[in-house]
Amino acid sequence: MQIYRINRFNMKRRNTESKEAVLELLATTKKAMSQDAIEKQLNMNVDRATIYRILNRFCEDEVIHKIVADDGKQYFAMCVKFDDTKKMLPDNHFHFRCTNCETIECLPALVQFSAPKGYKVQRLNCVLIGLCKECARSQLHS
């Protein structure tokens, strides 16, 4: 899949086959994945430390973002465009963790909040937990 080539993201790092494989996997799944899930689904032999290094570099380069869920695991998702405007999801968007299929996906809903006077928010981690559309629909029909 040529469209996911790392050079498209203007990275200043050396491109490798393992980076391409991780990026392509995240781009095609369209949901956040844990390092374990990425390691299992890669069609090549890449050790755990290399995968973590790749994921952390992609986060630094803002190609992907990290979600820490209520289960304590780190999940990684592509920084994606949404709806017809083709705008990037804002940094302060919601994530949804499905307790049935154990996936996490980015939601195009903006998190709106106000911090008390004197506080400066540097990062958000907003994870909604429940059943995704597909799992909720299948439970209705069973």
C-alpha positions in Angstrom: 0.0 0.0 0.0 2.0 2.9 -1.2 -0.4 5.6 0.2 0.9 4.9 3.7 4.5 5.5 3.0 6.2 7.2 5.9 7.7 9.9 3.7 4.2 11.2 3.2 4.3 12.3 6.9 7.5 14.3 6.4 9.4 12.2 8.9 13.1 13.0 9.3 14.0 9.5 10.2 15.3 6.6 8.2 12.5 4.5 6.7 12.6 0.7 7.4 10.5 -2.3 6.4 9.4 -2.7 10.0 8.2 0.9 10.2 6.3 0.5 7.0 4.7 -2.7 8.3 3.5 -1.1 11.6 2.2 2.0 9.8 0.3 0.0 7.2 -1.2 -2.2 9.9 -2.4 0.8 11.9 -3.7 2.5 8.8 -5.7 -0.5 7.5 -7.2 -1.5 10.9 -8.6 2.0 11.5 -8.8 1.3 15.2 -6.3 1.6 18.0 -4.2 -1.4 18.7 -2.0 -2.4 21.7 1.7 -3.3 21.1 0.7 -7.0 21.7 -1.9 -6.9 19.0 0.4 -5.2 16.6 3.1 -7.8 17.3 0.7 -10.7 16.7 -0.7 -9.3 13.4 2.6 -8.2 11.8 3.6 -10.5 8.9 7.2 -10.3 9.8 9.5 -11.1 12.7 10.0 -7.9 14.7 10.9 -7.9 18.4 8.8 -6.2 21.1 11.4 -3.5 21.9 11.7 -2.5 18.2 7.9 -2.2 18.0 7.8 0.0 21.0 10.6 2.2 19.6 8.7 2.5 16.3 5.4 3.4 18.1 7.1 6.0 20.3 8.8 7.6 17.3 5.6 7.8 15.4 4.0 9.4 18.4 6.8 12.0 18.6 6.3 12.7 14.9 2.6 13.0 15.4 1.9 10.2 12.9 0.0 8.3 15.5 -1.3 9.0 19.0 -1.3 7.0 22.2 -4.3 6.2 24.3 -4.0 4.9 27.8 -7.2 3.0 28.6 -8.8 2.1 31.9 -7.2 -1.4 31.7 -3.8 0.3 32.0 -2.7 -0.8 28.4 -1.4 1.6 25.9 -3.1 1.6 22.5 -1.9 3.4 19.4 -4.0 4.9 16.6 -3.3 6.8 13.4 -3.9 10.5 13.5 -6.9 10.3 11.1 -9.1 12.7 9.1 -12.8 12.5 9.6 -16.1 13.5 7.8 -16.3 15.4 4.6 -14.1 18.3 5.8 -11.0 16.1 5.8 -9.8 17.9 8.9 -7.6 16.1 11.4 -9.3 14.9 14.6 -8.6 17.4 17.3 -6.2 16.4 20.0 -9.0 16.6 22.6 -11.2 13.9 21.1 -13.0 11.0 22.7 -12.0 7.4 22.4 -14.3 4.4 22.8 -13.3 1.1 24.3 -15.6 -1.8 23.6 -15.7 -4.3 26.4 -16.9 -7.1 24.1 -14.6 -7.0 21.1 -11.8 -5.2 23.1 -11.2 -2.5 20.5 -10.6 1.2 20.9 -11.6 3.7 18.3 -11.3 7.4 17.9 -14.6 9.3 17.9 -14.9 12.6 16.1 -16.5 14.2 19.1 -14.7 17.2 20.6 -14.1 17.1 24.4 -15.3 20.3 25.9 -14.4 21.2 29.4 -13.2 24.0 31.6 -10.4 23.7 34.1 -10.5 25.6 37.4 -8.7 29.0 37.5 -5.0 28.6 37.7 -4.8 25.1 36.2 -3.2 24.6 32.8 -4.2 21.4 31.0 -1.4 19.9 29.0 -3.1 16.6 27.8 -6.4 14.8 27.9 -7.2 11.2 28.1 -10.9 10.6 27.5 -12.0 7.0 27.1 -15.7 6.0 27.0 -16.3 2.4 27.9 -19.2 0.1 26.7 -20.3 -1.7 23.6 -19.3 -0.4 20.1 -22.0 -0.1 17.4 -21.3 -3.5 16.0 -21.4 -5.3 19.3 -24.5 -3.4 20.6 -26.3 -4.2 17.3 -25.4 -7.9 17.5 -26.6 -8.1 21.1 -30.0 -6.7 20.1 -30.4 -9.4 17.5 -29.4 -12.3 19.7 
